[in-house]
Amino acid sequence: MLAFERLMDRLPMIWKRSKLVALSYALSFFSAVSAGGAAEPKIQILSPKDGSQIAEDQKTILISGKVASDNVRSANVDIFLILDTSGSTVLSAGAEFANQAELPDKYVLGGVPALQPQISISRRGFGMGSPGYEATRLNLRHSILAAEVVASRRLLAQLNPQSTRVGVITFAKDARLVQPLTNDFEQVRRVLGEVYWAGPNGGTNMVEGIRLGVSELLGIGQSVKRQDAIKTIFFLTDGLPSLPTGDGRGVAETDVKLTVNASSLAGRAGVKIHVLGLGDEVVNFPWAVQGIAKESGGTYTPLARPADVLAIMDQISVVGVDYVQIVNQTSGQKAANLRLAADGYFAAALPVVEGKNQIDVLARSSDGSNSRASISVFYQPGTQKSLELEIFIEKEKKLKLEVDKLGKTPEEIQRDAERQREEGLRRPQQLPPPSEGPPR
């Protein structure tokens, strides 16, 4: 590690600003192998075990397990949530999240909490206490930042802490490691609340966010290195890079290129970046975010209404499997409330009949290949209820209600995102016009 740091110190100043460039010197130590061709999904049914005897009051049992593409060498997954907290994330997400993820009332005035909910618009547009601007008080429960926090907590609620670690990084003027990789999801949930309370402020330094995320995933930073884990970043942003070479207000072509180059190095290090673009600016000017996804081997999802991230973020697979179905072949019934998480963990409520039940789990990889796993369980009516099943069903109802409040189905939101992605691919690589105002 000392040799690596010395190399970074010797780099020219312009490269030291982004530091991710220095990772290119370390890539020989961190190789990523990608197997070609179709790969049947690997299915592991964790519960119940084959041959289990089940006696419960409910005529439904909880099925859970893990799936991954055969290309994936490990069941372990490391995910960094990298959240944009720049000044513009105070803007409206198109919905309020008052009853979701326990977000409290919070109003901001130039980055400082205000006591009463008041909104005023300056004669020159949106202002956050900058010279020449009127004071503006906005409710953060409506904000893009709130959407990022709620979507991250929603994703967290579905992951499996036994095999998945999660960390949190924020970026504005600089990047900040809020939480190193951990299996303690309650701690991650707490720090996401702290991110919300800290509020939006400053410019958009995407380069430093990516650099820090890759360094942590490779074990160069504070996170404990895990050699065999799938390494992934969920990158949420509402804009384009305005730093490190720019002034934090306008977008500079140099910063876009630095960001894309950083993402290329991330891809070479085996780190895929899944980008969620939130709002009109990033949707209409997707040069940087498209480059991040393409160069790292990840995905880009544009969302003109930032609140829609709640229905999309947990649909992204980091293990190469995008579809699971569970069927009771004995009765012909399919599972309800089926949940496939980003890390490949799945769970569902499956109706059963008295006696022997043959249960099939079918999975499909992103490349279209399929596989199947089967178990048999023996069910008879009992007097005890499965508390685990009831907790799962209640959680699924809550997750569904969150999306229902958006007013559009997940399928509609997905179609809108796909249309916006296709339109973005046809747009020329250009920057938005210069704008007045505070750093964003």
Number of C-alpha atoms within 10 A of each C-alpha: 9 7 9 13 11 10 14 19 14 11 14 9 11 10 15 14 15 24 21 27 22 21 23 17 12 17 16 11 10 14 11 14 12 10 10 7 8 15 21 21 27 21 21 17 20 14 14 17 12 15 13 14 15 16 18 16 13 17 17 18 22 20 21 19 18 20 29 27 26 19 19 21 14 15 19 21 24 25 26 25 25 29 26 28 31 26 25 26 27 26 20 22 26 17 19 20 23 15 10 19 17 10 18 15 14 20 25 24 18 20 18 15 17 15 12 13 12 13 14 12 14 14 10 11 10 19 24 24 17 13 10 11 17 18 18 19 26 24 22 29 25 22 25 31 32 33 29 32 25 26 23 25 21 20 19 22 17 21 22 21 17 11 16 23 25 23 26 25 24 27 26 27 24 17 23 17 18 16 20 19 25 19 16 14 20 13 14 24 19 12 17 25 19 13 20 22 17 13 22 27 23 21 30 35 29 37 30 26 27 29 22 25 33 29 18 22 30 24 14 17 16 13 17 14 15 16 13 13 19 23 24 27 26 23 26 29 28 30 28 28 29 27 30 23 18 17 15 22 20 23 24 20 18 14 23 24 17 23 28 24 19 29 32 22 22 32 22 20 25 22 25 27 31 26 24 25 27 27 24 16 14 23 25 19 19 26 22 25 32 24 22 31 23 20 20 25 19 21 19 22 25 30 25 22 21 28 28 28 30 24 23 20 21 21 18 19 20 26 28 22 28 23 18 21 18 23 19 21 15 15 13 11 14 18 21 17 15 20 21 26 25 24 31 28 23 23 25 24 22 20 19 26 15 12 13 16 19 18 25 19 22 18 25 23 25 18 15 14 15 19 15 17 14 17 17 19 17 17 20 16 14 12 9 10 13 15 9 10 18 15 11 17 18 11 15 17 12 13 17 15 12 19 18 13 12 18 12 13 15 19 11 12 20 20 12 18 23 16 12 17 19 12 12 19 12 8 12 10 12 12 17 15 7 10 10 11 18 21 21 29
